[in-house]
Amino acid sequence: MKPTKGAVWYTDNQLDERIMLACQQQLLKGIEEEYIVSVSLKPVNFGRKNIVLPLERGWHTMFKQILAGLEALDTDIAFLTDHDVLYHPTHFDFIPPTNNNYFYNQNIWRVRIEDGFALYYNCYTGCCANRELLVKHYKERIRQIEQTLAKGERVHYSKTGLEAGTHNRPERIDDIKAKIWRSQFPNIDIRHKGNNTGSRWTKEEFRSQRSCEGWKESTADKIPGWDNLKERVEAFK
């Protein structure tokens, strides 16, 4: 019997509505709405259920959103989905081969809406894993954050990392490792003025060249698996 799949879709409600709606519609091509839980800071009409957390935008809040969505799902597997990524339907074909690792789809291109410039380099994105494993991780992550804040200390997200299992620093949340998979066709990370993480468009902007291995440059009209992507991105200007 195949494991059931669900998605947590989360947003800070500050995204351009045109991008948000396009990403929602694209997500529904890969996973049915009854298996999607949306978590937002203001009400949105998306998913089987919408959970609203009236909090300030930030990493701590985002982790709380993810946990709330995971706990509301009732599937075996959970995909964590960003509000500004166009997910190709083949992204959701993946089934984690084990319940004891975090898995990331490395097949993703960043596309700049100003001119359609497209960039690829190896990274951890598009997390998928056993839902209960992710629940345990985010509960512990939030516990550690709130413990640090209770002491009046600053949380160093650069040390703990933003993606589960992606580094070996002593400050890591747990000892569970991340592994990579690649969907048949890539996802599209739309780069706009309000991304949570900054955009880097040249190798020189990276402190370590190990962080941009696999570097490729292209344009939106040449990315496989995406018809009319150039026109779709231009509509976001």
Helices and strands as residue ranges (DSSP letters): E 5-10, H 17-27, G 33-35, E 36-40, E 49-52, H 59-72, E 77-82, E 85-86, G 89-93, E 102-105, E 108-112, E 117-120, E 127-130, H 131-150, H 157-160, E 178-181, E 187-191, G 203-205, G 209-212, E 216-219, G 220-222, H 229-234
